[in-house]
């Protein structure tokens, strides 16, 4: 642990990550690293430097830095999800690349905006008119519908075996970061005992965004149907910036009993998006984290980019479980 303390001067950085298809992505302050289990059982890794915006002064501007994180999660996350999907594809199957990536991503974003923002706004407007309820109650109803839609969607897709495995890798990512932050040895058997929950999880971000949307849209007041739907979509960046700052603040003061109480709903919702990983999944998450950390500690000027597939790596003593 000496190198970790030397790197952080006694203060741990906020490392984060994302689950992939049969893999985990870990992000540091300068680089990202992904580790993915290939069909043959070996672990393939890929690293790359983060864009210069992460080293610029923009990342220190409150609320704006939240938008940077959101953009990063969409762009970088989708690209690595595609890489992990291509790794699992058979040799005779067509890989997803180039323009083939754009249409599915655009359709997914459009569907998410329609299902989780436009539709609840429209229903809230109808309830306000049909039941003659006030602005506050219509926004509470809209927020409840939005939250219910998100929870049902996550629950339904979580029944799909392939998605369930992604959620297990999500759990492996959380356990690995929790173990590191606790100063534990990063061995699968040791990491397995740590929590599935983490305060900086994207699921917590999502719930926080929904709660703040109720407050913001209530302050805006009653609007015609079209304007109501348009503002819900247009103000997503504002909500993202607010939600990010809230998550950042609460994560800093988790020792406070009131903060822990406020975080309980966020942590509870993570139970829908995480699953208990097996040791082979934890192995992948640990390789991703250690690869990222090695690049973070690398001397300035050294290359952080490696091609895929890279030389396979393996942690001794862990047997890969067949899917």
Helices and strands as residue ranges (DSSP letters): H 2-8, E 16-20, E 23-27, E 31-37, E 43-49, G 52-55, G 57-60, H 64-88, H 99-113, I 114-118, H 119-130, H 135-157, H 161-181, H 188-191, H 202-220, H 225-234, H 236-252, H 257-273, H 279-296
